Amino acid sequence: MIICCPKCGKRGFLHRRWVKSSYYPKYESEICERLQMAEATVAERPENEKLSTYIRSVRKKVKGFRYRKGVKGQDIDKNSVYRVSSDKYWHYYIGHYDSKKFMEQMNDYRNGKRKSRPNGRKWCKVPMSKYYLLVAK
């Protein structure tokens, strides 16, 4: 399906991609706090199957071993904190050919900065408000 891009006005094709983000919270987040409390409760009562299932599901989002509370203005040691990841988010993009981008990529390919041959494709992110207008046409 060929669509006119609302961002740059060029014709292109609609594509859906998923994004999963992760971050290191600067201060103790609620999900990390609940995980620590649940792990402490399971240590006391290991027969609680419901809580064990909850911990397994939260562990998919929270990775790490412990959390050190940060102080404003200080850098956080990423090895001593939990890393929290979000759910999958789907975003819509319109892909189209850009000759300037292709020439830049081709020069990088010839100079050895790029391993694969370029395609000159440019991706414009479509806001969800405009996505429904595009599909309705």
N, C-alpha and C positions, 0 to 999 in steps of 0.2 A: 504494500500500500504506500503510494507516494504522497507525501504531505508537504505543505509549505511551512517552513519553520517560523514560529512567532517571534523568535529572538533575532534572527539575522535575515529572514525573508527568503532564504534559498530553499529549493526543493530537496527533500530527503526522505528517508524511511524511518519509521517509528520502531524503537527498540526498548525493551524493558530489561533493567539490570537491578540486581539486589546489592545492597550495601549493608555491611555489619560493622559498626564502630565499636571501639573500645577506648577506655580512658582510665587514668589513675586519679581517683578522687583526692582532692587536697585535704579534705576533712572527712572524718568517719561518716560514711553514708549509711542510710537506713538498712539497705540490703546486706551490707557487711555486718552490721550490728545484729540483725536477725539471724544471720548465719552463725555467728559466734554463740549466740544464746541457744540456738537449736543444737549445735555440736556439744555444748556443755550439758544440755538436758539428755542427749543420747548417751553421753559418757556415763551419766548416773543411771539411766534406765535404757539399756540397749534393746529391750524387747519391744520398744515403741516403733512399730513398722511404718506408721503414718509419717512420723517425724523423719525417719530415715529416707523415705521416698521424697519428702520435701527437700532434704539436704542434697540428694542426688540431682534434683531438678535445678536447684539454685547454683550448685557447683558448675553447671554448664555455663552460667553467666559470670560467675566470680572465680577467678583463678589466682592462686597465690597461697601463702601460708599464714600470714598474720598482717595486721594493720597497725601502722605507727601513726598516731595523730600528728598532723603537720601544724606548724606554726606559720602564721601569715608572713610572707616575705622570704621564707626559707625554701630551698629546693628539697624535694622529697626523694629519698633513696628508693628507686623503683623495685629493688629486690626485696624490700621489707614490707611492701604494701600489697593489697589485693588489686588485681586488674579486673575491672568490671566491663563486660561487653553487653551490647544492646541486642535486641531481637533483629531479625532481618527486616530491612525496609526496602520496598520496591520503588524505584524511580524510573521515569520515562525520559528517553533521550531521542533526539532526531539526529541521525547520522547523515552527513553529506560530504562530498568531495571538495577539498580546498587545494587549489593548485599551488598557492604560496607555501602551505604547510608541506605539500608533497616535495617541493624543491628543497626545502630546509631538511626534511627527513632524508632525502636522497643524498644530499651533501654529507650529512652525518654518517650515512651508510657507506659511502665511498671513502670517508676518512677513517672508518673503523670504530666510530663511536656507537654505532648501532649494529646489532647482530642480524636482524631480520630485514627483509626488503620492505620499504615503506608502502603504505596504501593511501596516504594523504587524506585520511578520514578525520573529520572534525565532528565532535559530539556536543550538541547543545542540549542542556537540561531543560525539560519542559515542566513548568509549574503545574501542579494538579488542577488549579482553577482553569488553565488553558487546555489541559489534556482533554477534559470532557467536551470542550468546544470543538476540538480537532476530530474526535471520534464521532461526534454527532453529525458531522458533515457527510 
